[in-house]
Amino acid sequence: MMSRPQSFIEGEAPDSRHAKSNRRSKVTAERVALVVLCILLAAALIVIYRLSFDRIRTNKELENLKHHKMKCESNLTETLSKIKPCSTVQPTCPGPKVINDPCYKCEEGWEQHGGKCYYFSIRKSSWEQSRDECRAKGGDLVKIESREEQSFLERRLRDVMTEAEDKFWIGLTDSAVEGRWVWVDGSPLNERFDCCENIFFSFPELKLPVFTETILSVFHSLV
């Protein structure tokens, strides 16, 4: 009978090495998952902070807008309370005296009619001098633009004319080309509109014509 001593090989058993390897893999995976979770948590915190900041800023802007709205409403109410109601609506005549006047009207010495202000001067002067005076007053010689305006002028001329020889200039001239009548604004006389013929027929002493400007109109006695 033979016998031999049992031999032992140094080292670990295969099952033990496999178990340790699994534990290391598990720890690594847990660490990776923890890092990813931390990153996601940090990103979520950043998003929440940003949203909170935007909300705070939006709320602040809304409060500012509400305050501005209330201030505007208060100013509007105060302004409306200062406006005086106009018993009679009159057209605007530009001038420093009426800029702050809520009720627009013609200046003293001017007559309002049909959205314009008229001034009838009895000072004798030439057509050129008359127009210069008109412009100095902020207007121009009258341009007759409607039959209604023509009728108004006819009535007023009858009232103003005291002598048979009284005549008034209007904003019509043929100074550029003789016989070619144009208004002071450069527009030609409309021959289909007999504004001036009727006036001259009613007042044979009256010579062509009478002129207007946009807002103010002035009439002057003919020399």
PASEBA-1860 file (N, C-alpha, C; in nm, 3 decimals):
! residues 223
1> MMSRPQSF> 0.087/-0.117/0.000/0.000/0.000/0.000/0.090/0.121/0.000 ~ 0.052/0.213/-0.084/0.135/0.334/-0.097/0.052/0.455/-0.053 ~ 0.120/0.551/-0.003/0.051/0.675/0.038/0.136/0.794/-0.001 ~ 0.072/0.911/-0.029/0.146/1.035/-0.063/0.077/1.151/0.008 ~ 0.153/1.237/0.048/0.093/1.352/0.121/0.004/1.437/0.027 ~ -0.106/1.490/0.083/-0.197/1.573/0.002/-0.131/1.707/-0.026 ~ -0.130/1.746/-0.149/-0.066/1.873/-0.189/-0.171/1.984/-0.192 ~ -0.129/2.102/-0.149/-0.217/2.222/-0.149/-0.159/2.329/-0.240
9> IEGEAPDS> -0.241/2.391/-0.322/-0.196/2.499/-0.413/-0.238/2.633/-0.352 ~ -0.135/2.716/-0.335/-0.165/2.847/-0.278/-0.254/2.930/-0.372 ~ -0.335/3.013/-0.312/-0.427/3.099/-0.392/-0.569/3.084/-0.344 ~ -0.659/3.159/-0.409/-0.799/3.157/-0.370/-0.877/3.063/-0.460 ~ -0.984/3.024/-0.407/-1.072/2.936/-0.482/-1.140/3.016/-0.593 ~ -1.172/2.955/-0.703/-1.238/3.024/-0.816/-1.367/3.091/-0.776 ~ -1.445/3.029/-0.690/-1.572/3.090/-0.650/-1.551/3.218/-0.573 ~ -1.446/3.222/-0.493/-1.418/3.342/-0.414/-1.377/3.458/-0.503
17> RHAKSNRR> -1.295/3.431/-0.604/-1.252/3.539/-0.696/-1.372/3.593/-0.773 ~ -1.461/3.510/-0.814/-1.579/3.554/-0.890/-1.671/3.641/-0.804 ~ -1.680/3.605/-0.677/-1.767/3.682/-0.587/-1.711/3.821/-0.566 ~ -1.579/3.833/-0.547/-1.518/3.965/-0.529/-1.534/4.052/-0.653 ~ -1.519/3.990/-0.769/-1.534/4.065/-0.894/-1.675/4.120/-0.907 ~ -1.773/4.042/-0.869/-1.912/4.089/-0.876/-1.936/4.205/-0.782 ~ -1.872/4.197/-0.661/-1.891/4.305/-0.565/-1.831/4.435/-0.616 ~ -1.712/4.427/-0.680/-1.648/4.549/-0.734/-1.734/4.608/-0.846
25> SKVTAERV> -1.790/4.527/-0.933/-1.875/4.577/-1.042/-2.000/4.644/-0.987 ~ -2.053/4.583/-0.882/-2.173/4.640/-0.823/-2.145/4.775/-0.761 ~ -2.033/4.788/-0.691/-1.995/4.916/-0.629/-1.973/5.023/-0.735 ~ -1.907/4.987/-0.845/-1.881/5.083/-0.954/-2.012/5.130/-1.017 ~ -2.102/5.038/-1.040/-2.232/5.075/-1.099/-2.310/5.168/-1.006 ~ -2.302/5.139/-0.875/-2.372/5.225/-0.780/-2.313/5.365/-0.778 ~ -2.181/5.372/-0.789/-2.117/5.504/-0.791/-2.157/5.584/-0.916 ~ -2.157/5.515/-1.030/-2.197/5.582/-1.155/-2.342/5.632/-1.146
33> ALVVLCIL> -2.427/5.544/-1.093/-2.568/5.583/-1.079/-2.582/5.702/-0.985 ~ -2.502/5.704/-0.877/-2.507/5.815/-0.782/-2.460/5.944/-0.846 ~ -2.354/5.937/-0.924/-2.303/6.056/-0.994/-2.408/6.110/-1.091 ~ -2.467/6.018/-1.169/-2.571/6.060/-1.264/-2.688/6.124/-1.192 ~ -2.726/6.063/-1.078/-2.837/6.116/-1.000/-2.805/6.256/-0.947 ~ -2.681/6.273/-0.903/-2.640/6.405/-0.853/-2.643/6.509/-0.965 ~ -2.598/6.468/-1.083/-2.600/6.561/-1.197/-2.743/6.601/-1.232 ~ -2.831/6.499/-1.236/-2.971/6.528/-1.267/-3.034/6.617/-1.161
41> LAAALIVI> -2.998/6.591/-1.034/-3.052/6.673/-0.926/-3.002/6.817/-0.937 ~ -2.875/6.831/-0.970/-2.819/6.966/-0.986/-2.887/7.039/-1.102 ~ -2.907/6.967/-1.212/-2.975/7.028/-1.327/-3.117/7.069/-1.291 ~ -3.185/6.982/-1.215/-3.322/7.015/-1.174/-3.325/7.138/-1.085 ~ -3.227/7.147/-0.993/-3.219/7.264/-0.906/-3.195/7.392/-0.985 ~ -3.109/7.382/-1.087/-3.082/7.499/-1.172/-3.208/7.543/-1.245 ~ -3.280/7.444/-1.300/-3.404/7.477/-1.373/-3.506/7.540/-1.279 ~ -3.520/7.481/-1.158/-3.615/7.535/-1.061/-3.577/7.677/-1.021
49> YRLSFDRI> -3.448/7.698/-0.999/-3.401/7.833/-0.962/-3.430/7.933/-1.074 ~ -3.403/7.890/-1.196/-3.426/7.979/-1.310/-3.574/8.013/-1.324 ~ -3.659/7.912/-1.312/-3.802/7.936/-1.322/-3.851/8.026/-1.209 ~ -3.798/8.003/-1.090/-3.838/8.088/-0.977/-3.793/8.231/-0.998 ~ -3.672/8.248/-1.050/-3.620/8.383/-1.077/-3.704/8.454/-1.182 ~ -3.737/8.379/-1.290/-3.821/8.439/-1.395/-3.959/8.476/-1.342 ~ -4.012/8.393/-1.257/-4.145/8.421/-1.201/-4.141/8.545/-1.113 ~ -4.036/8.553/-1.031/-4.022/8.672/-0.945/-4.009/8.798/-1.029
57> RTNKELEN> -3.926/8.789/-1.134/-3.907/8.906/-1.221/-4.037/8.943/-1.293 ~ -4.110/8.841/-1.340/-4.238/8.867/-1.408/-4.338/8.932/-1.314 ~ -4.344/8.882/-1.191/-4.436/8.940/-1.093/-4.399/9.085/-1.062 ~ -4.270/9.111/-1.057/-4.225/9.248/-1.032/-4.263/9.340/-1.147 ~ -4.245/9.290/-1.271/-4.283/9.370/-1.387/-4.434/9.395/-1.389 ~ -4.512/9.295/-1.353/-4.657/9.312/-1.347/-4.696/9.417/-1.244 ~ -4.629/9.415/-1.130/-4.658/9.515/-1.028/-4.624/9.654/-1.077 ~ -4.511/9.666/-1.148/-4.473/9.796/-1.203/-4.575/9.844/-1.306
65> LKHHKMKC> -4.621/9.751/-1.392/-4.721/9.787/-1.492/-4.853/9.829/-1.426 ~ -4.893/9.757/-1.322/-5.015/9.794/-1.251/-5.003/9.932/-1.189 ~ -4.886/9.959/-1.131/-4.863/10.090/-1.071/-4.866/10.200/-1.177 ~ -4.803/10.172/-1.293/-4.803/10.270/-1.402/-4.944/10.292/-1.456 ~ -5.021/10.184/-1.468/-5.159/10.194/-1.515/-5.243/10.280/-1.420 ~ -5.228/10.256/-1.291/-5.303/10.334/-1.193/-5.264/10.481/-1.198 ~ -5.136/10.506/-1.219/-5.089/10.644/-1.227/-5.144/10.713/-1.351 ~ -5.146/10.641/-1.465/-5.201/10.698/-1.589/-5.350/10.726/-1.574
73> ESNLTETL> -5.423/10.633/-1.512/-5.566/10.653/-1.491/-5.591/10.773/-1.401 ~ -5.507/10.789/-1.299/-5.522/10.904/-1.210/-5.496/11.035/-1.284 ~ -5.390/11.036/-1.367/-5.359/11.156/-1.445/-5.469/11.188/-1.544 ~ -5.524/11.082/-1.608/-5.632/11.103/-1.705/-5.756/11.160/-1.637 ~ -5.789/11.105/-1.521/-5.905/11.156/-1.447/-5.886/11.301/-1.408 ~ -5.765/11.333/-1.365/-5.736/11.472/-1.326/-5.745/11.565/-1.446 ~ -5.692/11.519/-1.562/-5.696/11.602/-1.683/-5.839/11.623/-1.730 ~ -5.918/11.514/-1.731/-6.057/11.525/-1.775/-6.138/11.618/-1.686
81> SKIKPCST> -6.105/11.619/-1.558/-6.179/11.705/-1.466/-6.152/11.853/-1.491 ~ -6.038/11.882/-1.558/-6.002/12.021/-1.585/-6.057/12.072/-1.717 ~ -6.106/11.980/-1.802/-6.156/12.020/-1.934/-6.294/12.083/-1.919 ~ -6.308/12.200/-1.979/-6.436/12.270/-1.973/-6.522/12.228/-2.092 ~ -6.649/12.201/-2.069/-6.737/12.169/-2.182/-6.760/12.291/-2.268 ~ -6.762/12.272/-2.401/-6.785/12.382/-2.495/-6.933/12.387/-2.530 ~ -6.994/12.501/-2.505/-7.135/12.515/-2.540/-7.153/12.524/-2.690 ~ -7.054/12.583/-2.760/-7.059/12.597/-2.905/-6.926/12.553/-2.963
89> VQPTCPGP> -6.928/12.458/-3.052/-6.806/12.410/-3.114/-6.768/12.502/-3.228 ~ -6.647/12.553/-3.224/-6.599/12.642/-3.327/-6.469/12.588/-3.385 ~ -6.438/12.620/-3.508/-6.315/12.571/-3.570/-6.192/12.633/-3.507 ~ -6.081/12.570/-3.532/-5.956/12.613/-3.473/-5.890/12.722/-3.555 ~ -5.846/12.826/-3.488/-5.761/12.927/-3.549/-5.628/12.922/-3.476 ~ -5.519/12.886/-3.542/-5.392/12.869/-3.473/-5.341/13.000/-3.416 ~ -5.282/12.991/-3.301/-5.228/13.112/-3.239/-5.190/13.081/-3.096 ~ -5.090/13.149/-3.042/-5.044/13.120/-2.906/-5.151/13.144/-2.801
97> KVINDPCY> -5.251/13.229/-2.832/-5.353/13.261/-2.733/-5.451/13.146/-2.711 ~ -5.461/13.055/-2.808/-5.562/12.949/-2.798/-5.502/12.811/-2.785 ~ -5.370/12.803/-2.771/-5.305/12.672/-2.764/-5.356/12.593/-2.644 ~ -5.370/12.661/-2.528/-5.413/12.593/-2.406/-5.562/12.609/-2.380 ~ -5.634/12.659/-2.477/-5.778/12.678/-2.462/-5.851/12.554/-2.512 ~ -5.925/12.483/-2.425/-5.994/12.361/-2.471/-6.105/12.390/-2.571 ~ -6.157/12.514/-2.575/-6.264/12.550/-2.668/-6.203/12.636/-2.778 ~ -6.179/12.577/-2.895/-6.113/12.648/-3.003/-6.209/12.747/-3.068
105> KCEEGWEQ> -6.158/12.864/-3.100/-6.240/12.967/-3.161/-6.151/13.059/-3.243 ~ -6.214/13.141/-3.323/-6.140/13.238/-3.403/-6.088/13.349/-3.313 ~ -5.978/13.410/-3.355/-5.923/13.519/-3.277/-6.013/13.642/-3.287 ~ -5.993/13.733/-3.196/-6.073/13.854/-3.193/-6.059/13.931/-3.324 ~ -6.170/13.974/-3.380/-6.169/14.047/-3.506/-6.193/13.959/-3.627 ~ -6.190/13.825/-3.606/-6.212/13.731/-3.715/-6.354/13.675/-3.705 ~ -6.411/13.638/-3.820/-6.545/13.580/-3.824/-6.536/13.433/-3.864 ~ -6.606/13.349/-3.788/-6.604/13.206/-3.814/-6.718/13.168/-3.907
113> HGGKCYYF> -6.684/13.081/-4.005/-6.787/13.027/-4.094/-6.734/12.905/-4.167 ~ -6.808/12.796/-4.161/-6.774/12.677/-4.237/-6.637/12.620/-4.212 ~ -6.590/12.627/-4.088/-6.459/12.569/-4.057/-6.342/12.660/-4.087 ~ -6.366/12.786/-4.120/-6.260/12.881/-4.146/-6.285/13.009/-4.068 ~ -6.182/13.090/-4.056/-6.194/13.219/-3.992/-6.167/13.327/-4.097 ~ -6.254/13.424/-4.107/-6.244/13.530/-4.208/-6.219/13.665/-4.140 ~ -6.140/13.745/-4.209/-6.112/13.880/-4.160/-6.138/13.978/-4.274 ~ -6.224/14.074/-4.252/-6.258/14.174/-4.354/-6.190/14.305/-4.317
121> SIRKSSWE> -6.094/14.343/-4.398/-6.021/14.467/-4.372/-6.074/14.579/-4.460 ~ -6.088/14.696/-4.402/-6.136/14.813/-4.479/-6.021/14.908/-4.510 ~ -5.899/14.863/-4.486/-5.784/14.947/-4.519/-5.753/14.934/-4.667 ~ -5.740/15.046/-4.734/-5.715/15.045/-4.879/-5.570/15.006/-4.905 ~ -5.551/14.914/-4.999/-5.417/14.867/-5.033/-5.423/14.792/-5.164 ~ -5.306/14.768/-5.223/-5.299/14.693/-5.348/-5.317/14.544/-5.319 ~ -5.329/14.464/-5.428/-5.347/14.319/-5.410/-5.227/14.259/-5.338 ~ -5.106/14.302/-5.379/-4.985/14.249/-5.316/-4.978/14.288/-5.169
129> QSRDECRA> -5.010/14.415/-5.140/-5.007/14.459/-5.001/-5.113/14.386/-4.918 ~ -5.228/14.364/-4.979/-5.334/14.291/-4.910/-5.289/14.150/-4.873 ~ -5.225/14.084/-4.968/-5.181/13.947/-4.941/-5.071/13.944/-4.836 ~ -4.981/14.043/-4.841/-4.876/14.049/-4.739/-4.937/14.065/-4.600 ~ -5.039/14.148/-4.590/-5.105/14.167/-4.460/-5.174/14.039/-4.416 ~ -5.235/13.970/-4.513/-5.300/13.842/-4.481/-5.199/13.743/-4.423 ~ -5.086/13.733/-4.489/-4.984/13.638/-4.444/-4.929/13.677/-4.308 ~ -4.916/13.807/-4.285/-4.866/13.853/-4.156/-4.962/13.815/-4.043
137> KGGDLVKI> -5.089/13.803/-4.076/-5.190/13.763/-3.977/-5.205/13.612/-3.968 ~ -5.125/13.538/-4.045/-5.132/13.392/-4.042/-5.227/13.332/-4.141 ~ -5.271/13.409/-4.240/-5.366/13.358/-4.338/-5.324/13.390/-4.479 ~ -5.424/13.404/-4.567/-5.398/13.439/-4.707/-5.529/13.491/-4.764 ~ -5.524/13.551/-4.880/-5.646/13.598/-4.945/-5.736/13.478/-4.975 ~ -5.865/13.501/-4.969/-5.960/13.391/-4.971/-5.968/13.322/-5.107 ~ -5.981/13.190/-5.102/-6.007/13.109/-5.221/-6.147/13.050/-5.205 ~ -6.237/13.084/-5.297/-6.375/13.037/-5.288/-6.382/12.894/-5.339
145> ESREEQSF> -6.422/12.803/-5.252/-6.418/12.660/-5.285/-6.555/12.595/-5.292 ~ -6.660/12.669/-5.263/-6.794/12.610/-5.270/-6.897/12.720/-5.291 ~ -7.014/12.680/-5.338/-7.123/12.777/-5.358/-7.174/12.829/-5.223 ~ -7.167/12.745/-5.123/-7.210/12.788/-4.991/-7.118/12.897/-4.939 ~ -6.987/12.879/-4.960/-6.892/12.982/-4.918/-6.913/13.109/-5.000 ~ -6.943/13.092/-5.127/-6.969/13.207/-5.214/-7.088/13.288/-5.162 ~ -7.196/13.219/-5.124/-7.316/13.287/-5.074/-7.285/13.362/-4.945 ~ -7.206/13.300/-4.859/-7.168/13.366/-4.734/-7.091/13.494/-4.762
153> LERRLRDV> -6.995/13.487/-4.855/-6.915/13.605/-4.887/-7.000/13.715/-4.950 ~ -7.092/13.676/-5.034/-7.180/13.776/-5.096/-7.259/13.852/-4.989 ~ -7.313/13.778/-4.892/-7.390/13.843/-4.785/-7.302/13.934/-4.701 ~ -7.184/13.886/-4.667/-7.095/13.966/-4.582/-7.042/14.087/-4.656 ~ -7.016/14.074/-4.785/-6.967/14.189/-4.862/-7.073/14.298/-4.870 ~ -7.197/14.257/-4.882/-7.305/14.356/-4.884/-7.310/14.434/-4.752 ~ -7.283/14.363/-4.643/-7.285/14.429/-4.512/-7.166/14.521/-4.493 ~ -7.050/14.479/-4.545/-6.927/14.554/-4.522/-6.916/14.674/-4.616
161> MTEAEDKF> -6.961/14.658/-4.739/-6.949/14.766/-4.838/-7.045/14.879/-4.804 ~ -6.988/14.997/-4.778/-7.069/15.114/-4.742/-7.082/15.213/-4.856 ~ -6.990/15.208/-4.950/-6.992/15.300/-5.063/-7.002/15.220/-5.192 ~ -7.056/15.282/-5.295/-7.071/15.213/-5.424/-6.937/15.176/-5.483 ~ -6.834/15.254/-5.450/-6.703/15.227/-5.508/-6.621/15.129/-5.424 ~ -6.675/15.080/-5.317/-6.601/14.983/-5.235/-6.579/14.854/-5.313 ~ -6.458/14.804/-5.303/-6.421/14.679/-5.371/-6.332/14.598/-5.277 ~ -6.331/14.468/-5.295/-6.250/14.382/-5.210/-6.168/14.285/-5.295
169> WIGLTDSA> -6.044/14.267/-5.253/-5.957/14.169/-5.318/-5.991/14.029/-5.269 ~ -5.975/13.931/-5.357/-5.979/13.790/-5.318/-5.851/13.724/-5.369 ~ -5.834/13.597/-5.340/-5.709/13.529/-5.373/-5.699/13.478/-5.514 ~ -5.736/13.559/-5.611/-5.730/13.520/-5.751/-5.647/13.623/-5.827 ~ -5.559/13.576/-5.914/-5.471/13.668/-5.985/-5.433/13.613/-6.121 ~ -5.403/13.705/-6.214/-5.350/13.665/-6.345/-5.217/13.734/-6.368 ~ -5.145/13.758/-6.256/-5.018/13.829/-6.264/-4.912/13.751/-6.341 ~ -4.918/13.618/-6.338/-4.818/13.537/-6.409/-4.843/13.539/-6.559
177> VEGRWVWV> -4.965/13.508/-6.599/-5.004/13.510/-6.741/-5.137/13.586/-6.749 ~ -5.137/13.695/-6.821/-5.257/13.778/-6.830/-5.372/13.698/-6.891 ~ -5.485/13.704/-6.822/-5.603/13.632/-6.868/-5.612/13.490/-6.816 ~ -5.506/13.440/-6.755/-5.507/13.305/-6.698/-5.515/13.318/-6.545 ~ -5.635/13.301/-6.493/-5.659/13.324/-6.351/-5.625/13.200/-6.268 ~ -5.549/13.221/-6.164/-5.513/13.113/-6.072/-5.531/13.163/-5.929 ~ -5.558/13.069/-5.841/-5.570/13.102/-5.699/-5.433/13.114/-5.635 ~ -5.431/13.168/-5.515/-5.304/13.190/-5.446/-5.230/13.060/-5.416
185> DGSPLNER> -5.301/12.948/-5.412/-5.233/12.820/-5.388/-5.182/12.756/-5.517 ~ -5.197/12.829/-5.630/-5.147/12.780/-5.758/-5.249/12.703/-5.840 ~ -5.364/12.671/-5.783/-5.466/12.596/-5.858/-5.540/12.689/-5.953 ~ -5.574/12.638/-6.074/-5.642/12.723/-6.172/-5.788/12.747/-6.135 ~ -5.843/12.855/-6.186/-5.984/12.886/-6.165/-6.068/12.786/-6.243 ~ -6.162/12.723/-6.176/-6.251/12.626/-6.241/-6.362/12.703/-6.312 ~ -6.356/12.703/-6.444/-6.453/12.781/-6.521/-6.594/12.725/-6.508 ~ -6.607/12.599/-6.470/-6.741/12.541/-6.453/-6.805/12.587/-6.322
193> FDCCENIF> -6.724/12.643/-6.234/-6.774/12.694/-6.107/-6.772/12.845/-6.114 ~ -6.891/12.905/-6.131/-6.899/13.049/-6.158/-6.902/13.131/-6.030 ~ -6.810/13.100/-5.938/-6.810/13.170/-5.810/-6.790/13.319/-5.829 ~ -6.689/13.352/-5.909/-6.652/13.492/-5.922/-6.748/13.567/-6.013 ~ -6.801/13.500/-6.116/-6.894/13.567/-6.206/-7.018/13.613/-6.130 ~ -7.069/13.528/-6.039/-7.187/13.567/-5.963/-7.158/13.684/-5.871 ~ -7.043/13.681/-5.809/-7.007/13.791/-5.720/-6.996/13.920/-5.800 ~ -6.932/13.912/-5.915/-6.913/14.033/-5.995/-7.046/14.081/-6.054
201> FSFPELKL> -7.133/13.985/-6.082/-7.264/14.025/-6.134/-7.343/14.099/-6.025 ~ -7.331/14.049/-5.902/-7.401/14.114/-5.792/-7.337/14.248/-5.757 ~ -7.206/14.253/-5.775/-7.133/14.376/-5.746/-7.053/14.414/-5.870 ~ -7.113/14.488/-5.964/-7.045/14.521/-6.090/-6.914/14.595/-6.067 ~ -6.902/14.665/-5.954/-6.779/14.740/-5.928/-6.664/14.648/-5.888 ~ -6.699/14.525/-5.850/-6.596/14.434/-5.800/-6.516/14.376/-5.915 ~ -6.386/14.378/-5.903/-6.299/14.321/-6.006/-6.249/14.186/-5.956 ~ -6.219/14.097/-6.052/-6.170/13.964/-6.017/-6.051/13.977/-5.920
209> PVFTETIL> -6.052/13.889/-5.832/-6.127/13.801/-5.746/-6.094/13.816/-5.596 ~ -6.131/13.709/-5.515/-6.110/13.703/-5.369/-6.041/13.571/-5.329 ~ -5.943/13.569/-5.238/-5.868/13.446/-5.212/-5.871/13.399/-5.067 ~ -5.842/13.270/-5.049/-5.847/13.210/-4.915/-5.719/13.136/-4.882 ~ -5.703/13.104/-4.758/-5.595/13.017/-4.720/-5.654/12.899/-4.645 ~ -5.568/12.823/-4.588/-5.619/12.701/-4.528/-5.709/12.729/-4.407 ~ -5.671/12.822/-4.325/-5.749/12.844/-4.204/-5.803/12.988/-4.198 ~ -5.720/13.087/-4.229/-5.761/13.226/-4.216/-5.773/13.290/-4.353
217> SVFHSLV> -5.872/13.376/-4.369/-5.893/13.446/-4.495/-5.910/13.594/-4.468 ~ -5.850/13.678/-4.553/-5.854/13.821/-4.531/-5.902/13.890/-4.657 ~ -5.987/13.989/-4.643/-6.035/14.070/-4.754/-5.987/14.213/-4.733 ~ -5.941/14.277/-4.841/-5.893/14.414/-4.831/-5.963/14.502/-4.933 ~ -5.978/14.627/-4.898/-6.038/14.721/-4.992/-5.944/14.746/-5.108 ~ -6.000/14.755/-5.227/-5.923/14.784/-5.347/-5.891/14.932/-5.353 ~ -5.768/14.966/-5.393/-5.728/15.106/-5.402/-5.810/15.175/-5.509
END
